């Protein structure tokens, strides 16, 4: 049996090994009230001076999944923080309702809600790090669960000791039995979530039924073995990340919040093992993690990319979409519910809608002979004001929309056919601004104006519209 004094020292070793905390950091501890998070809080408080922390605070998230027990957990944490003289930030969300609205698993829905709260709480507390109470047993369970479900090799690296968002896991080097012993030796009370003792989900069944038998019949040190394997897998992942950097820079066409566009030809010409890793990198950059996804999802994305279909879409967990967009392949995180783009314009002026700025101005003109448009700016259009019927409207594309593209001499065309001809990515079609008057579509912003509003020799007034 290890002495109680060894526990803080082992935590300190883990913090030092992974460079978790820098002098002057403010740390926010995520405390549920259970044994792991309570032990983490007490040991970090004991090490605060040695770590040269500028502050230590607590955040507690109420999932509202266990009726009165959830509220009792929150009360326990608040009372403990008051006794210790620590700032405590509390919050909660109806996780069951969120799960129903998103279609996620309960575990993933809870994780997303909790993560969102913790990041906001850390920002409000000006904390550089968020300390989580995951231990070596949790890591072993995670690795084994991923293996059973069918993870890619990188998934065997398990939970990362640190993340780019500032999450740290100082207890990863300690087993659950050691944590409980530390609490007992020091007389630290904690709460027990009885749902963790019931075989009600895959993780619990693995913890309660599978791991004990594996340790008994195959390897008494299975937890250490799986954690060591996670460390090795993480080292290999770091090597792959560095090796793929040059190819990644060539592959990416654009990277924005919620959407990454890749060169499809380069993606499909790479060996499959490389293609999967590149797609995994894209998903992690989009969502912050690969949580809830498996090797099969990477295979589905790659299968779509290498297919002969010029367009196509696949839906993955977490509202992730993969799309063939002609010469491009995009991965994106779709909003659960998008607000339609609608704007009414009654007169010239400057308008804001859905992150866009529209500038509408009217000026006198001398007909087409004296007018020279800037052909290099697809986001500015010039129209014969007399050919427009006010008010104008900016909206998104609707099925069945038709107009008369400039240069087609009065022939009409479906917008859907125009999008196909111009190879407009399907993921953008539903977000493109369409300028209309009372009677007709006047301009598909960025692509084509309507023949009926063009500048003519008899034009008297010109309406200029810019979108940016």
Secondary structure as GFF3:
##gff-version 3
##sequence-region A 1 468
A	DSSP	alpha_helix	4	17	.	.	.	ID=ss1
A	DSSP	beta_strand	26	30	.	.	.	ID=ss2
A	DSSP	alpha_helix	35	51	.	.	.	ID=ss3
A	DSSP	beta_strand	55	62	.	.	.	ID=ss4
A	DSSP	alpha_helix	68	84	.	.	.	ID=ss5
A	DSSP	beta_strand	87	92	.	.	.	ID=ss6
A	DSSP	alpha_helix	95	102	.	.	.	ID=ss7
A	DSSP	alpha_helix	106	125	.	.	.	ID=ss8
A	DSSP	beta_strand	129	131	.	.	.	ID=ss9
A	DSSP	alpha_helix	136	149	.	.	.	ID=ss10
A	DSSP	three_ten_helix	153	157	.	.	.	ID=ss11
A	DSSP	beta_strand	167	168	.	.	.	ID=ss12
A	DSSP	alpha_helix	176	186	.	.	.	ID=ss13
A	DSSP	three_ten_helix	194	197	.	.	.	ID=ss14
A	DSSP	alpha_helix	202	205	.	.	.	ID=ss15
A	DSSP	pi_helix	206	210	.	.	.	ID=ss16
A	DSSP	alpha_helix	211	217	.	.	.	ID=ss17
A	DSSP	alpha_helix	222	251	.	.	.	ID=ss18
A	DSSP	beta_strand	252	256	.	.	.	ID=ss19
A	DSSP	beta_strand	259	263	.	.	.	ID=ss20
A	DSSP	alpha_helix	264	269	.	.	.	ID=ss21
A	DSSP	alpha_helix	272	287	.	.	.	ID=ss22
A	DSSP	alpha_helix	295	306	.	.	.	ID=ss23
A	DSSP	beta_strand	311	316	.	.	.	ID=ss24
A	DSSP	beta_strand	320	325	.	.	.	ID=ss25
A	DSSP	beta_strand	328	333	.	.	.	ID=ss26
A	DSSP	beta_strand	342	345	.	.	.	ID=ss27
A	DSSP	beta_strand	349	353	.	.	.	ID=ss28
A	DSSP	beta_strand	356	364	.	.	.	ID=ss29
A	DSSP	three_ten_helix	368	370	.	.	.	ID=ss30
A	DSSP	beta_strand	380	384	.	.	.	ID=ss31
A	DSSP	three_ten_helix	385	387	.	.	.	ID=ss32
A	DSSP	beta_strand	392	395	.	.	.	ID=ss33
A	DSSP	beta_strand	402	403	.	.	.	ID=ss34
A	DSSP	beta_strand	413	414	.	.	.	ID=ss35
A	DSSP	alpha_helix	415	421	.	.	.	ID=ss36
A	DSSP	alpha_helix	426	429	.	.	.	ID=ss37
A	DSSP	beta_strand	434	436	.	.	.	ID=ss38
A	DSSP	beta_strand	441	444	.	.	.	ID=ss39
A	DSSP	beta_strand	448	449	.	.	.	ID=ss40
A	DSSP	three_ten_helix	451	453	.	.	.	ID=ss41
A	DSSP	beta_strand	461	467	.	.	.	ID=ss42
###
